[in-house]
Amino acid sequence: MSARPGSALWLLRHEVRMFWYTTLSSKSSKAPRGMHWKLLALWLVLWSLLHAGAWFVVGKVSGGPGEMPQQLVLAATVLLVATFLFMLSSALKSSVEVLFDRGDMDLLLSSPLPSRSIFSVRLASVVLGVASIYLLFLAPLAHAGLLQGHPRWLALYPVLLGMAAIASSAAMLLTLALVRWLGARRTRVVAQVLGALAGALLFILSQLPNLAMQSGERGEGLLMRLFKSGAGIDAASPLWLPGRALLGDPLAAAIIGVLALLAFGLTVTLTHRSFARGLQMAAGSTGSAKRPAGALRFRFGAGVATTLIRKEWRLILRDPHLISQVLLQLLYLIPLLLVVFKKDGSQPLVVGAGLTLLCGSLSSSLAWIVLMAEEAPDLLHSSPADIRTIRRAKLTAAIGPVLALVCLPVLWLTWRAPLSGLLAAFTICGISFGSALIVMWTGKPGERSALARRAQGNGAKTLFEISHLLGWGGLAFLLPYAANGAQASIGVVAGIGAAGAVAFGVPFLAWVFRHRSH
Amino acid sequence: MNMVSPSLLVSGLRKQFARPAVDGLDLNVARGELYALLGPNGAGKTTTLRMVAGLLAPDAGRIEVNGVDLARDPAGAKRSMAYLPDDPLLYGKLKPTEYLEFVAGLWGVDAATAEPRARQLLDWLDLSKHAHELTEGFSRGMKQKLALAGALIHEPQLLILDEPLTGLDAGASRQVKDLLLSHVAKGGTVILTTHILEVAERLAQRIGIIQHGRLIAEGTLDQLRHQTDAETLEDMFLQLTSQA
C-alpha cells in the first residue's frame, strides 16, 4: 500500500525508514547503505534467548485462565512505573533532538505540509523510538504467554505503546514549556539534565531498602512484607491499573489506551503551533546572552600550564550538560552516604573503597574531556609549547577537581579511622592518576557531546578501565581490612597482591598498547 | 644568518597517503612577501601548509622557518609563525578576551606586550563590542576574524593561512585583507591558499600553482602571463592545470 506523497502517513513512512537506517543499517560512512546483517543476526539470537527466558518466567508466574494474582499485579505495576521513568528520560532526550538537532526541519516546514501533520508525525516517531526498545525486550513475555495459552499477555503491546505515548507527550509538552520559559538554549541543557535525572531517579528508588536497614530491619524483609501485603493498598485501588492493564485486564488496558490517545491528541492540537515557534527560537538561539560591554579586562602573562588548566576548567564549567553528565556519577555517593551514617565496623572499609571507585570513574570522565575532546588540537600542536607540558597541565586539570571534591570525606575518614583514611588517600590518588593515564594512552578522540558514548568502538580502553577500577577498588577494601583487623590471612594477602598487580599492571599494559589503540 | 634567510624554505618535500599528496615540492618565500599557493581541489595545498605548520610529519624533505629547521627545533620554528586553517581553531565556550589570553599563553607572550596588542586587534577587527560573548554564538566571519586576531597576538613573522576568506562577507573580507597587507608592509610574510583567484591576483606578490603535489608554475602575475598566452589569472590557472 502506498501512501499519498505529502500525507501524514507518507511522512510517517519516511520517519520509520530513517529510524531503520539509523538503528539497523550499516553505520560506516564507507560501506554502502544497507542492512547490517551481522547486527541483525546478533539481535535475532538475543531475541530468541529472551523468548526462552520469557517462556520460563511466564510459566512460573502466570496463574490459571482469568486469574490475576495480586502480587503479580504489584510486580507488573512496579515494572511499568520503572519503565515509564526510563521512557520519560528517553522521550525528553528525543524531544530535544527533534526540536534542536534534526537537520531536516527547515525543509519540512518550508514545504506545503501542514505543521500539524509534521508535528504529529514527529511525536509519533518519538513514541515509536521510545517504545521500541521496551517492546524488543518485553514482547517475548507476550509471545510466550500466547503460546502457553494466556492470550491476555498480548496486552503488553498496546499498554507499552500507550505508556510511551503518554511519556512522549509529557516530555514534548515539558520541552515546549521550557522553550517558552527559559528560551531555546537553556531548554536544551535543562531537558537533557532532567532526562538524565529521570533515569537516575530509579537508582535512588532502588536504594530505599538501604534506608529501611537504618531502622534496624533487613531491607529485603521489609520489601517482601510490603510485596505480600500489596503495600497495604486495596486490591481494587486504581493505583494498580497499570499492572492490571499490562496483565491483560481489558478495562484497565482500554483506560490506558484512551489516556494515551487523549495525551497524544491534546499535545498535537494544543502545541503544534508552539512547536514551529520553538523551532524558530532554536534556529535563532546560537548566540549567547549579550552583556553590556564594559572595559576590556585581560589576564595575560600566565605560563603555559596555568593557561591550559584555566582554559580546561572554564570550558567544563560553562557546559552544564557536560557537568550534569559527570556529576551524575556522584549519585553513587547516595548509598555510600547511607553507609556513612551506619554505625558498624565495616564503615571505613566501604567508604574508602566507594570513594576510590568514584574517583576512578570521575577522573576517567574528566580526563577524556580534557585530553580526547580537545576542540582545537591543531592550535596546541602548531604552538611552540612543549607537548609534555601540555599533557601534564591537562592531567592536572582532570585530576585536580576530583581530588578537591573528595578532600573533605577523606579528612573525615582520617579523623574517624586514621589508618583507613591514609590508605584511602593512597588508593584515591592511585586510581585517579592511573585512570587519567589510561585515557591518555588508549582513549579515542571525540566531541565533548560524545562523552556518554566514548566507550563505543574502544573495547581495549573499556577493558583496561574496568580492570583498573576493580584492582584499585580491591586494594581500597583489602588494605584497611588487613591493616585494622586481626583476620588478615593468606587469602587476604594474596588478594592484596592480585589487586595490586592489576592496579599497577593495567596502566603499564595501556602504555604498552598505546600506539595500537590510537 | 637569520636576518638574510628566507621566511620559508621548503625543499624536496614529500608526503604520501593512499597516493602521493605532496611530491617533491620546493618553495622559497622571502620576508615581507605575500605568496599565494593556488591549485585545484586535492592538489596538496593543505597538506603542504600542515607540514609547514608542524602538524604533519613529512616523509621526506626539509622545512626551514626563518632559518630554523622545523625538524630539528620545532618549538623554535613554531615560535615565529602562526597557522590558520579554513575552519577556525576556536573554543565555543571561551570569550574573545579569554581566547587571546590562551593563545598568548601558549606562545609565552608577556602581559606588557600582549595586552595592548589584544586591544588593538579587537578594535581593528570590530570585535571589542563582542568581547564579553561566548564565541559559539559568533558568525563565520566573526570566528575567522577572532582566529586571525589569535594568530597575530604573538606577532609572528610568518603567517600561514588556508582559505582565510572563505565564507566572509564583503566587510569582513576587506578587514582581513587590510590586516594581511598591513602585516606584509611591516616586514611580515604571508602564505595563503585561496580558491578566490581575484584575491590572489590583487594581493599576492608571487603566486605558486600546485597540482598533484608538484609546483607546476611560479612567479609574479606578469611572469605567469609570459608562461601562458592568457590575460587573467583565471585563464592562466585553467590553462596551466589542464596542461599538467
Interface residues (C-beta under 8 A of the other chain):
Chain A: T286 G287 S288 K290 R291 A293 G294 L296 R297 F298 R299 F300 G301 A302 G303 V304 T306 T307 L308 R310 K311 R314 L315 R318 D319 E375 A376 D378 L379 L380 H381 S382 S383 P384 A385 D386
Chain B: A53 G54 L55 P74 A75 G76 K78 R79 A82 Y83 P85 L89 L90 Y91 G92 K93 L94 T97 E98 L100 E101 F102 V103 A104 G105 L106 W107 G108 V109 D110 A111 A114 E115 A118 R119 L122 S128 K129 A131 H132 E133 L134 E136 G137 G150
